[in-house]
Amino acid sequence: MTVKGTVTLIGSGELSGTMVETHKMLLSRTGAGSKAFFLDTPAGFQENVNLIAERAVDFFKKRVGSNMEIASFKTAADPGAGAAVSQLGEADYVLIGPGSPTYTVRQLQGTAVPALLSAMVTRGGALTVASAAALTVGSHTLPVYEIYKVGEDLHWVEGLNILSHLGLNLVVVPHWNNAEGGNHDTRFCYMGEKRFRTLEGMLPAGSTILGLDEHTACVLDFKTAEAFVKGLGAVTIRRDGQEIQYEHGQKFGFEQLSKTTASVSYTAVNTATGTADSEQQHHEDGRFWARMHRMEEDFHHALEQNDAARMASLLLDMDGFLWQAQLELENPEFISQGREIFRELIVLAGTGQGQEDSPPLPSLEKLVNQLIDLREQYRREKKWSGADHLRNLLHDAGITVEDTPAGPKWHFTGE
C-alpha cells in the first residue's frame, strides 16, 4: 500500500514561533476540516500533564489558527485511554511532544496506538513528534534521563518503530546540538560525544542515526519519498562513522537514509514551504534575541559607567519584555534563557562586579529601591513566583528584604 502522508521529526521547540509555519504547512496538506489531536502520553506521569496539553491546544488556536483536541492516554490503564484510541482512529494530524521517551514506550507498546498512527500517515495524515516523542518512533530509543540524570549504564531500549512500519529503519536522536551543559558536552541529546560514540557502537551494524538540531524539523514526505529541513539548525544522517548534514531549506531523497555511506550532495527546496519559511522563522526568533542582547549590552555599558538609574531602567524594560513574550507564547526555552540573563544582570547590579569602582551608595540604594518596587508590583498582581524570584536574587546579591506592616525594608547582609 502506498503511504501518502508525512512524519515530521522535531529536535525541540515544537510550540514556538520557529515551528508555526511548519505546523500550518502540515495541516494544509491534510485538507480542510482535518481533525488534529495532541497525545499526552510522554508526560502522562507528570503532575502538570494537563497544563502541557492545554498549552498545546492554546498554541494551535492562537498561533497556528487551528483547533486541536487532547487525546488523553496518560497510561495504558487510564480509564479514558479507550476514548483516546477512538480519537486517534479518526485523526488527520497528531502532535506528540515532551516528557519521558522510555515512559512513552512502556505505555504504548502492545497497544493499538502505534498501528493507528502508522495507519493515519498511510492514508495521508500528518504525525508530528518532537523531543522525547521523536526518540520513540525509531527502532531504538535512547533512555536519556536514566543515563544522564540517574547514572544507569549506557544502553538502548526497544523503540515503537513506527517508522519501520512505514518503510524507514532509523534511530532518531533530537537535541543533537544541545549546549545546555556549558562547561561539559551535552550534544547528542545530553550524552556528549564520548558516551554517544559508545552508544553508537552498541547499535546493530549499519544502523542509520537521524540527528535533529534544536528548533529544527525534518519533514518526511512519504508520497514523494523525500525529506526536507525547516527551522534554525540542521539534520544529520550518521552511519558507520560517516555523516552528512542538511540545513534549513534543503532536501534529500529517502534513499540517503538507507545507503551504506552518507556522502551525497543536497538540493535546495524551491517551494512556497521551503526557504522562505525558514528565513521567516530566523527573522522571528532573531528579533527576540536581538532585543535581549541589545538590552544586555546596554546594561553592561551602564554598569561600567556606574549609572544605577540606567541599570534599573534596563532591568525593568527587560522584565517587561520577557513577560510580554511569554504572553505571546514565545518559545519557552527562549523565555527560560532570557530569565537567566535577567537574573545574572540583577546579581551584577547588586554586587557591582565588572566595575572598576563600586557604585556610590545613593545610586545603589536607588537601584535596590526600584527593584523592590517591582517586587511589590508583582505581589499586587499576584505574580508570586516573580516576586519570590526577585527577593532571592537580591538575597544572592547580599541584600535581605523584610516585609513589615509599614512596607518592605532592606539591608545589606554581605560585604
VOGU-3710 file (C-alpha; in Angstrom, 3 decimals, decimal comma):
1> mtvkgtvtli> 0,000/0,000/0,000  1,290/3,476/-0,913  1,977/5,764/2,048  0,579/9,226/1,342  1,251/11,261/4,485  4,114/12,796/6,460  6,064/12,194/9,638  7,724/15,322/10,982  10,577/14,914/13,465  11,389/17,998/15,577
11> gsgelsgtmv> 14,510/18,397/17,698  12,836/20,817/20,127  10,671/23,948/20,149  7,523/22,407/18,702  5,410/25,052/20,471  7,485/28,066/19,497  7,424/30,710/16,809  10,068/28,683/14,981  7,567/25,976/14,115  4,358/27,937/13,484
21> ethkmllsrt> 4,683/27,913/9,689  5,685/24,253/9,717  2,506/23,285/11,585  0,429/25,404/9,194  2,003/23,760/6,169  1,483/20,250/7,544  -2,142/20,937/8,447  -2,832/22,378/4,995  -1,687/19,105/3,462  -4,268/17,121/5,441
31> gagskaffld> -7,111/19,101/3,855  -9,985/21,232/5,104  -11,848/20,031/8,171  -8,999/17,800/9,323  -9,023/16,614/12,932  -5,956/17,478/14,995  -5,061/15,936/18,351  -2,367/16,338/20,994  -1,368/12,977/22,506  -0,238/13,474/26,117
41> tpagfqenvn> 1,398/10,084/26,801  5,066/11,212/27,161  4,168/13,499/30,095  1,453/11,216/31,474  3,346/10,686/34,738  3,882/14,407/35,398  1,666/16,446/37,720  1,436/19,206/35,114  0,486/16,952/32,202  -2,893/18,645/31,764
51> liaeravdff> -1,256/22,076/31,613  1,178/20,848/28,957  -1,698/19,545/26,834  -3,759/22,707/27,317  -0,816/24,850/26,304  -0,518/22,916/23,046  -4,221/23,444/22,318  -3,888/27,160/23,130  -0,792/27,475/20,923  -2,560/25,930/17,943
61> kkrvgsnmei> -5,591/28,158/18,378  -3,700/31,435/18,828  -0,560/30,942/16,750  -1,390/28,291/14,172  -5,020/29,302/13,740  -6,388/25,785/14,026  -8,450/23,841/16,539  -6,815/20,947/18,333  -8,227/18,452/20,822  -6,495/16,445/23,535
71> asfktaadpg> -6,267/12,683/23,133  -5,514/11,696/26,711  -3,643/8,414/27,055  -1,641/9,034/30,236  -1,210/5,332/30,983  -2,311/2,105/29,361  -4,539/1,596/32,427  -6,130/5,057/32,155  -9,956/4,744/32,078  -10,002/7,335/29,312
81> agaavsqlge> -7,469/5,514/27,160  -10,205/3,858/25,122  -11,588/7,252/24,117  -8,111/8,359/23,047  -7,748/5,283/20,863  -11,061/6,147/19,168  -9,889/9,728/18,601  -6,612/8,591/17,054  -8,551/6,315/14,717  -10,228/9,432/13,259
91> adyvligpgs> -7,197/11,744/13,396  -5,638/13,540/10,457  -2,937/15,333/12,458  -1,321/14,185/15,720  1,278/16,070/17,748  3,285/14,285/20,458  5,900/16,129/22,481  7,754/16,493/25,762  8,120/14,022/28,598  9,978/10,733/29,024
101> ptytvrqlqg> 10,793/8,575/25,985  11,060/5,346/27,974  7,779/6,029/29,775  6,155/6,571/26,388  7,466/3,267/25,056  6,295/1,381/28,159  2,779/2,787/27,926  2,258/2,449/24,169  3,996/-0,824/23,339  1,465/-3,574/22,871
111> tavpallsam> -1,418/-1,124/22,390  -3,228/-0,131/19,214  -1,712/3,381/19,241  1,470/2,791/17,135  -0,561/0,972/14,457  -3,183/3,735/14,439  -0,514/6,393/13,959  1,053/4,418/11,106  -2,373/3,970/9,511  -3,050/7,708/9,759
121> vtrggaltva> 0,174/8,513/7,889  -0,527/5,811/5,323  -3,884/7,325/4,369  -2,447/10,846/4,093  -2,334/12,206/7,639  0,480/14,014/9,417  2,288/12,725/12,504  4,500/15,265/14,277  6,799/14,043/17,048  9,146/16,283/18,993
131> saaaltvgsh> 11,868/15,925/21,585  11,028/12,927/23,825  8,436/11,604/21,393  10,882/11,788/18,472  13,173/9,398/20,349  10,489/6,705/20,359  9,498/6,346/16,702  12,630/4,555/15,519  13,986/1,064/16,098  15,844/2,039/19,291
141> tlpvyeiykv> 15,060/4,620/21,968  17,717/6,422/23,996  16,927/6,364/27,756  18,101/9,921/28,301  17,025/10,548/31,883  18,108/7,137/33,116  21,649/7,715/31,817  22,088/11,483/32,187  20,246/12,026/35,467  20,177/8,660/37,230
151> gedlhwvegl> 23,556/7,301/36,142  22,487/3,987/34,643  24,908/2,155/32,358  24,833/3,101/28,692  22,131/1,187/26,864  19,256/1,453/24,382  15,682/0,262/24,753  13,410/-1,011/22,028  11,568/1,733/20,170  7,966/1,855/18,969
161> nilshlglnl> 9,419/1,536/15,448  6,582/3,409/13,779  8,963/4,479/11,007  9,847/0,883/10,192  6,189/0,096/9,587  6,248/2,928/7,057  9,382/1,648/5,341  12,231/3,513/7,105  14,563/1,858/9,600  16,069/4,697/11,656
171> vvvphwnnae> 17,283/5,674/15,099  16,094/9,225/15,820  18,064/11,472/18,204  16,782/15,021/18,948  18,685/17,788/20,798  21,623/16,919/18,547  23,366/20,280/19,048  22,349/20,863/22,678  24,660/23,246/24,542  22,991/23,487/27,952
181> ggnhdtrfcy> 25,942/21,836/29,698  28,056/24,977/29,426  31,292/23,560/30,795  30,566/19,978/29,692  29,465/18,399/26,411  25,699/17,857/26,152  25,465/17,379/22,405  23,757/14,273/21,048  20,741/14,514/23,357  22,741/15,252/26,544
191> mgekrfrtle> 25,089/12,291/26,042  28,187/14,158/24,866  30,466/12,822/22,149  32,384/10,270/24,232  29,294/8,499/25,560  27,419/8,790/22,288  30,215/7,102/20,339  29,984/4,191/22,762  26,201/4,102/22,379  26,560/4,218/18,606
201> gmlpagstil> 28,761/1,119/18,757  26,036/-0,727/20,650  23,561/-0,424/17,758  23,292/-3,100/15,054  25,916/-2,707/12,327  24,849/-0,304/9,587  22,215/1,462/11,697  21,226/4,883/10,410  21,006/7,657/13,003  18,991/10,762/12,182
211> gldehtacvl> 20,137/13,647/14,403  17,883/16,671/14,830  19,213/20,049/15,944  17,078/22,011/18,365  14,350/24,175/16,786  14,730/22,146/13,625  12,243/19,908/11,818  12,804/17,108/9,340  9,638/16,515/7,315  9,495/13,000/5,868
221> dfktaeafvk> 7,133/13,148/2,888  6,259/9,551/2,073  4,255/10,472/-1,019  7,341/11,864/-2,760  9,912/9,774/-0,825  11,767/12,976/0,036  12,652/14,776/3,249  13,168/18,487/3,731  14,528/20,563/6,604  12,883/23,540/8,238
231> glgavtirrd> 13,902/25,663/11,208  17,071/27,086/12,702  19,555/24,223/12,560  20,490/21,123/10,629  19,562/17,470/10,270  22,422/14,947/10,397  22,450/11,495/8,793  25,081/9,396/10,558  26,094/5,847/9,657  29,233/3,715/10,056
241> gqeiqyehgq> 31,263/6,634/11,347  30,302/8,941/8,474  27,782/11,727/8,450  26,286/14,437/6,294  24,227/17,464/7,296  21,290/19,153/5,613  20,379/22,668/6,651  17,125/24,600/6,511  15,675/24,860/3,032  17,418/21,709/1,792
251> kfgfeqlskt> 16,009/18,299/0,870  17,188/14,750/0,263  15,697/11,521/-1,005  14,768/8,615/1,232  17,475/6,560/-0,435  20,017/8,596/1,576  18,556/7,096/4,737  19,486/3,579/3,646  22,702/3,947/1,663  25,835/2,326/3,052
261> tasvsytavn> 27,630/5,657/3,078  26,410/9,162/3,770  28,281/11,141/1,147  25,687/12,708/-1,104  25,010/16,262/-2,174  21,871/18,209/-1,476  19,493/20,420/-3,416  17,608/23,483/-2,273  13,850/23,480/-1,798  12,216/25,863/-4,255
271> tatgtadseq> 8,655/25,695/-2,977  6,426/28,015/-1,014  7,047/25,895/2,086  10,841/25,818/1,885  13,467/28,507/2,190  11,065/31,410/2,604  9,534/29,858/5,709  12,952/29,176/7,209  14,009/32,767/6,609  10,818/33,956/8,283
281> qhhedgrfwa> 11,484/31,698/11,274  15,042/33,009/11,566  13,636/36,529/11,497  11,032/35,870/14,199  13,479/34,295/16,647  16,214/36,739/15,682  14,061/39,667/16,792  13,722/38,198/20,296  17,447/37,675/20,771  18,418/40,925/19,075
291> rmhrmeedfh> 16,301/42,810/21,633  17,617/40,731/24,561  21,267/41,138/23,585  20,855/44,863/22,927  19,458/45,394/26,434  22,195/43,189/27,893  24,921/45,209/26,171  23,334/48,494/27,267  23,225/47,197/30,848  26,948/46,329/30,868
301> haleqndaar> 27,721/49,784/29,493  25,644/51,366/32,286  27,435/49,146/34,812  30,808/50,372/33,608  29,561/53,952/33,923  28,186/53,384/37,461  24,804/54,544/36,123  22,431/52,828/38,559  19,355/54,640/37,258  20,027/53,396/33,726
311> masllldmdg> 20,656/49,859/35,012  17,351/49,871/36,863  15,535/51,182/33,796  17,026/48,462/31,596  16,152/45,727/34,102  12,558/46,947/34,175  12,479/47,025/30,359  13,907/43,514/30,136  11,444/42,179/32,676  8,505/43,730/30,823
321> flwqaqlele> 9,782/42,385/27,519  10,039/38,837/28,903  6,550/38,932/30,409  5,117/40,187/27,103  6,973/37,495/25,155  5,536/34,868/27,497  2,003/36,195/26,951  2,588/35,996/23,193  3,543/32,294/23,565  7,172/32,794/22,657
331> npefisqgre> 9,372/29,704/22,785  9,515/28,707/26,498  13,188/27,774/26,171  13,928/31,316/24,992  11,975/32,699/27,950  13,917/30,493/30,356  17,264/31,534/28,870  16,174/35,175/28,912  15,253/34,890/32,603  18,722/33,509/33,327
341> ifrelivlag> 20,266/36,569/31,681  17,885/38,795/33,673  18,910/37,047/36,896  22,634/37,443/36,173  22,213/41,162/35,492  20,358/41,692/38,783  23,186/39,978/40,660  25,728/42,116/38,807  23,746/45,227/39,689  23,675/44,268/43,353
351> tgqgqedspp> 27,320/43,240/43,684  28,895/45,741/41,332  31,022/43,026/39,691  32,615/44,132/36,465  33,024/47,735/37,630  36,373/49,377/38,210  34,890/51,194/41,197  31,863/50,316/43,293  28,824/52,485/42,566  28,144/55,282/45,023
361> lpsleklvnq> 25,829/54,161/47,823  22,993/56,571/46,839  22,946/55,119/43,321  22,905/51,560/44,673  20,063/52,470/47,029  18,089/53,875/44,115  18,625/50,681/42,118  17,606/48,400/45,009  14,546/50,517/45,785  13,346/50,291/42,181
371> lidlreqyrr> 13,782/46,515/42,210  11,826/46,298/45,453  9,097/48,463/43,896  8,972/45,965/41,026  8,616/43,131/43,560  5,715/44,963/45,225  4,057/45,381/41,834  4,350/41,613/41,300  2,775/40,991/44,701  -0,153/43,299/43,886
381> ekkwsgadhl> -0,634/41,466/40,582  -0,347/38,106/42,397  2,701/37,133/40,390  4,053/35,301/43,396  6,779/33,354/41,626  8,182/36,553/40,110  8,122/38,309/43,485  9,869/35,410/45,206  12,395/35,236/42,391  13,322/38,913/42,805
391> rnllhdagit> 13,675/38,508/46,564  16,003/35,539/46,061  18,066/37,450/43,516  18,501/40,365/45,908  19,495/37,905/48,619  22,132/36,431/46,296  23,495/39,956/45,880  23,855/40,325/49,670  20,620/42,246/50,243  17,920/40,998/52,605
401> vedtpagpkw> 14,331/42,184/52,140  11,928/42,128/55,089  8,180/42,662/54,701  6,782/44,813/57,517  3,369/46,423/58,187  4,902/49,690/57,048  6,152/48,147/53,812  9,285/46,328/52,683  12,645/47,223/54,231  16,082/46,084/53,170
411> hftge> 19,614/45,926/54,474  23,000/44,503/53,499  23,918/41,087/54,833  27,139/40,596/52,867  30,194/42,627/52,028
//
